Amino acid sequence: MGRAKEILVKVIPAKVANEFVKKHHYSGKVVNNSVLHFGCFLDDKLHGVMSYGNSIDKSKMVDLVNTGDKTKNQKWNEFLELNRMAFDDYLPKYSESRCIAISIKLLKKNAPHIKWIVSFADGIQCGDGTIYRASGFHLTQINSKAEMLRMPNGEVRHRIAMHTDRELVFEMGGKNAGIKDLAKHLNAEIMNGSQFRYIYLIDKNCSLNVPILPFSKIDEMGAGMYKGEKITLAERQEVK
């Protein structure tokens, strides 16, 4: 573990977190739904940020996990999405998984109503979720149609994220515009690749309502990605 044990993880203001994310996250963008930000400090300086918040399409997420005999309204606030992780190159090996583990411990202690976490790995621009697998998350979906668009200015956006753009929603006649219609309307390019959904059960009394996929499924589908480059899990092990 080395110096990763020296990392201090604590809650930081949104302004500080967002500035770091814009500088160090591959997308260069923050998620407006983020409500809780953890900073990762080493040698008294900020070197990583993890932002948690509500899922944009929360109604589709809420029933992924069984947290007991409750109504959907009761389960509505029992989970968060880890929607941004950004780390610089200063942190030593294994820092990311350690930081996630500490943030989960802090959630468990200070927000016991949060039973589980969902997060997504972007296999188009980044990777297939190495950090999540190292942190004990379950792989529960590989979406080979990730519905990502590259705008004429080079910006990459997900179809679901566009639902927050009220002007665009109005132009398209509602929230259910398909990816092809959006691409045509915006003169954008549909990007090929996969998105990976990972779930972590904080409360071990909870259970998944969806199957757990073996990590080998990533290679079976030819969906392996690492730092934006196509690579299998086996090849990644050989590199190590």
Summary of the structure (lengths in Angstrom):
residues: 240
radius of gyration: 18.1
end to end distance: 16.1
largest distance: 54.5
contacts: 700
relative contact order: 0.15
helix: 32%
strand: 29%
